[in-house]
Amino acid sequence: MLLEIPKVENIQFPGGTAKIKFDEFNKKIKIVSFKGTVKNLVDRLMTQSSKNKVGKIFYVSPKEKIEEFKAEGFIMEAKVYNFLNGKPGYFLSKFIAAERKMSMVIPEEEEVLIKSREYADENYKYDTYNKYFIRNACKEDAKQLAELYDSVFETYPSPMNNPDYIKFVMDHDVFFKIAVYENKIVSAASADMDPTNLNVEMTDCATNRAHRGKGLVGRLIFELEKELQNKQYKVLYSMARSISTGMNIVFSKHDYEYSGRLVNHCHICGRFEDMNIWVKVL
């Protein structure tokens, strides 16, 4: 089975170099790091974008670089405190395709956001899950995990329906918590750790349809957080589908704060969708 891993490339441009991640499935280029002038970098990326039909260029910027990126057509979509090793990270995007910049579900997204914030002061009760066994996932679980993600999502931003890919990310600073019912994995969530910048993305949340409404993802997030507390990370964040009431409520209940929205950022459930950014500073 072939791995559909976004390609990390080292590129050169006049006066500088950069490391970028080309994500063909999501038609997106992420600037990982660079040295040199922003204008020359963006000119180089625009050439690559036209060749690969990329619709969006994305960069998490320190404060001092924001104006240079804005001069090249980037807009700020979110701000995450402590994202860059204790300093704020500013989520900047340049939209290449006009349709990629337009969100068609803003009223629905705002309703979801308002509703999710109503749950900010509520707490989960974790004493009603006797039927479910919560544990860390291991590589032997990769096949069942892939089957779970394949059953839940028509499409997903990363190839989580591929057991080999799941094993790959387990070797690259990602760990999973799972809920098991009658020896079957019915819910999962992961923590994608960035040891360099000391941030963690809470991601890959999924629950079998027959077991929804029981707060399982919330429980898994809680268990992931307990393990992360002692690892010296500075901030947790998540990208929740902006039209998913349940997932936005989960993070609101866990004391995450809404910090912005990334428009048409991920191809999920058969189309590009906006992602709400939720943040918890540790």
C-alpha positions in Angstrom: 0.0 0.0 0.0 1.5 3.3 -1.0 1.9 6.1 1.5 0.3 9.4 0.5 2.5 11.5 2.7 2.8 15.3 2.0 6.2 15.9 0.4 8.7 17.9 2.4 11.1 19.6 0.0 14.1 21.9 0.4 13.9 24.6 -2.3 16.1 27.5 -3.3 15.2 30.9 -4.5 17.2 34.1 -5.2 19.0 34.9 -2.0 17.6 32.2 0.2 16.4 28.7 0.9 13.2 27.2 2.4 11.7 24.0 3.6 8.1 23.5 2.4 5.5 20.8 2.6 3.6 20.2 -0.6 0.2 18.7 0.2 -1.2 17.5 -3.1 -4.4 16.1 -1.7 -5.3 19.4 0.1 -3.9 21.5 -2.8 -1.8 23.4 -0.3 1.8 24.5 0.3 2.9 25.0 3.9 6.1 27.0 4.5 7.9 25.1 7.3 10.9 27.4 7.5 13.0 29.7 5.4 15.9 32.1 5.2 15.9 35.1 2.8 13.4 37.7 1.7 9.7 36.9 1.8 9.1 38.5 -1.6 11.6 36.2 -3.4 10.2 33.2 -1.5 6.6 33.9 -2.5 7.6 34.5 -6.1 9.2 31.0 -6.1 6.2 29.4 -4.5 3.8 31.1 -6.9 5.6 29.4 -9.8 5.3 26.0 -8.1 1.7 26.7 -7.3 0.7 27.3 -10.9 2.4 24.0 -11.9 0.7 22.0 -9.2 -2.7 23.8 -9.1 -2.2 24.8 -5.5 -5.0 26.9 -4.1 -3.5 28.0 -0.8 -0.1 28.9 0.7 0.1 28.7 4.5 2.7 29.8 7.1 2.8 30.2 10.9 4.7 33.4 11.3 6.4 35.2 14.2 5.1 38.7 14.8 8.1 40.4 13.2 7.5 38.8 9.8 3.7 39.6 9.5 4.0 42.8 7.5 6.3 41.3 5.0 3.9 38.5 4.3 0.9 40.9 4.2 2.7 42.9 1.5 2.7 39.7 -0.6 -1.0 39.1 -0.3 -1.2 37.0 2.9 -4.0 37.5 5.4 -4.1 36.5 9.0 -6.6 33.8 9.8 -5.7 32.9 13.4 -3.4 33.7 16.3 -2.2 31.0 18.7 -0.4 32.1 21.9 2.8 30.2 22.9 2.8 28.4 19.5 6.4 29.1 18.6 8.3 27.9 21.7 6.4 30.2 24.0 5.9 33.1 21.5 2.7 33.7 19.5 2.2 32.1 16.1 0.2 33.9 13.5 -1.6 31.7 10.9 -1.1 33.5 7.6 -2.6 32.4 4.3 -2.4 33.4 0.6 -5.2 32.2 -1.5 -4.2 31.5 -5.1 -7.6 30.5 -6.4 -10.5 33.0 -5.8 -13.0 30.2 -5.0 -10.6 28.9 -2.3 -11.0 32.2 -0.4 -14.8 32.1 -0.3 -16.6 30.3 2.5 -20.2 29.4 1.6 -21.3 28.3 5.1 -20.5 31.3 7.3 -24.0 31.6 8.8 -24.0 27.9 9.8 -20.4 28.2 11.1 -21.4 31.1 13.3 -24.3 29.2 14.7 -22.0 26.3 15.6 -19.6 28.7 17.3 -22.3 30.4 19.3 -23.7 27.0 20.4 -20.3 25.6 21.3 -19.4 28.6 23.5 -22.6 28.0 25.6 -20.9 24.8 26.9 -17.7 26.6 28.0 -18.5 26.3 31.7 -19.7 22.7 31.6 -17.6 19.8 32.7 -17.4 16.2 31.5 -18.3 13.5 33.9 -15.9 10.6 33.5 -17.5 8.0 35.8 -20.0 6.6 33.3 -17.7 4.8 30.9 -17.5 1.3 32.5 -18.4 -0.3 29.1 -15.3 1.2 27.4 -11.6 0.4 28.0 -9.4 3.5 27.5 -5.8 2.9 26.6 -2.9 4.0 24.4 -2.8 2.6 20.9 0.1 0.6 19.5 1.2 -0.4 16.0 -0.8 -3.6 16.3 -4.0 -1.4 16.4 -3.1 0.3 13.1 -5.4 -1.9 11.0 -8.5 -1.3 13.2 -7.7 2.4 13.5 -7.6 2.6 9.7 -10.9 0.8 9.4 -12.4 3.2 12.0 -11.3 6.4 10.1 -12.4 4.9 6.8 -15.9 4.3 8.1 -16.2 7.7 9.6 -14.8 10.0 6.9 -15.5 10.0 3.2 -12.2 11.8 2.7 -9.7 13.0 5.3 -6.8 15.5 5.0 -4.3 12.8 5.7 -4.4 9.1 4.7 -5.7 7.8 8.1 -7.4 4.9 6.3 -3.9 3.5 5.6 -2.5 1.3 8.3 1.1 1.9 7.1 0.6 5.6 7.4 -0.7 5.3 11.0 2.4 3.3 11.9 4.5 5.9 10.2 3.1 8.8 12.3 3.4 6.7 15.5 7.1 6.8 14.8 7.0 10.6 14.3 5.9 12.2 17.6 2.2 11.2 17.3 0.5 9.1 19.9 -3.1 7.8 20.1 -5.7 7.2 22.8 -8.4 4.7 21.9 -11.7 3.6 23.4 -12.3 -0.2 23.1 -15.7 -1.9 23.3 -15.9 -5.7 23.2 -12.4 -5.9 21.8 -13.2 -3.4 19.0 -11.8 0.1 18.7 -14.8 2.4 18.6 -13.2 5.8 19.2 -9.8 7.4 18.8 -7.9 10.7 19.1 -4.3 11.6 18.8 -1.7 14.1 19.9 0.7 15.4 17.2 3.7 16.8 19.1 6.1 19.4 17.8 9.2 19.0 20.1 10.9 22.0 18.4 8.2 24.6 19.0 6.7 22.9 22.0 3.1 22.8 20.7 0.7 19.9 20.3 -2.1 19.4 17.8 -5.0 17.4 19.2 -6.3 15.7 16.1 -7.6 12.6 14.4 -10.8 12.4 16.5 -13.3 9.8 15.3 -16.1 7.7 16.9 -18.0 4.8 15.4 -21.5 5.9 14.6 -23.1 3.4 16.9 -21.2 4.8 19.9 -21.7 8.5 19.4 -23.3 10.7 22.0 -21.4 9.1 24.9 -18.7 11.7 25.2 -15.9 9.3 24.1 -13.8 11.8 22.2 -14.0 14.2 25.2 -12.7 11.4 27.4 -9.9 10.7 25.0 -8.9 14.3 24.8 -8.9 14.4 28.6 -6.6 11.4 28.8 -4.3 12.8 26.2 -4.0 16.0 28.1 -3.1 14.2 31.3 -0.1 12.6 29.6 1.0 15.9 27.9 1.0 17.8 31.2 4.4 16.4 32.2 6.1 16.8 28.8 6.8 20.5 29.1 4.7 21.5 26.1 3.5 25.1 26.1 0.2 25.0 24.2 -2.4 22.6 22.8 -4.5 23.4 19.8 -6.9 21.7 17.5 -8.5 22.3 14.1 -12.1 21.4 14.3 -14.4 21.3 11.3 -16.3 24.6 11.6 -19.7 23.0 10.8 -19.2 20.1 13.3 -21.2 21.1 16.4 -20.0 18.1 18.4 -16.3 18.6 17.9 -16.5 22.3 18.6 -18.4 21.6 21.8 -15.8 19.1 22.9 -13.0 21.7 22.8 -15.1 24.4 24.4 -16.0 22.1 27.3 -12.3 21.3 27.7 -11.5 25.0 28.3 -10.0 25.6 24.8 -10.5 29.1 23.4 -11.6 29.9 19.9 -8.7 31.7 18.1 -9.7 32.0 14.4 -10.9 30.1 11.3 -8.9 28.7 8.4 -11.0 29.0 5.3 -11.1 26.0 2.9 -8.1 24.6 4.7 -8.7 20.8 4.5 -10.3 18.4 2.2 -12.5 16.3 4.4 -15.8 14.4 3.9 -15.6 14.9 0.2 -14.9 18.7 0.0 -12.8 21.6 1.2 -14.0 22.8 4.6 -13.2 25.6 7.0 -11.4 24.7 10.3 -11.9 26.4 13.6 -8.8 26.8 15.7 -9.2 26.0 19.4 -6.3 26.7 21.9 -5.4 25.8 25.4 -2.3 27.4 26.9 -0.5 25.1 29.4 
